[in-house]
Amino acid sequence: MRTLLLLTVIVAVPLACYVLWLRRMEQFFEAVFEGNSGEVMSSEDWPLALKQFDEAANQAGVVIDDLQVYCMANGLSIAYVWRMRATSGLQEFMTEEYGLSDYTPPESHRFRAQPRLPDWWDPQEHSGTHYYAANLGEIGRQYVVLVDETNEVIYVYFYDNW
């Protein structure tokens, strides 16, 4: 009986340590690659690209209204989505500032509501929506934009892999 107990301890302790180590490594890599995600409540926590865009828009007299931001990943790669009201001149300013061009995404890349995103991220495609993109597949800042002219809303997916 004593031998069985000793054998159980010899096997169980290293196994438990290994499982604990695996969990810690998973948490470590998640923190490194994904970072913190969630609703961004303060403009101080916006990605640099959005801060720069907001500053340029203010200088150009373009109004950014009803802006909502969500961080999807903030580790080695950065991914955010944001939604804003399509104010006068905003779409044209974005096109110029980001270098956007017409884009037809494959079905798997079309914007849609997702369980991991907040309720305000609910783009609806119809005849009044158009996609634009910049720098897709390249290194650095990448944008996919959906303009909903009917509901006067702009949805932005931003990814930075640099």
Order of alpha helices (4+ residues) and beta strands (2+ residues): alpha-beta-alpha-beta-beta-alpha-beta-beta-beta-beta
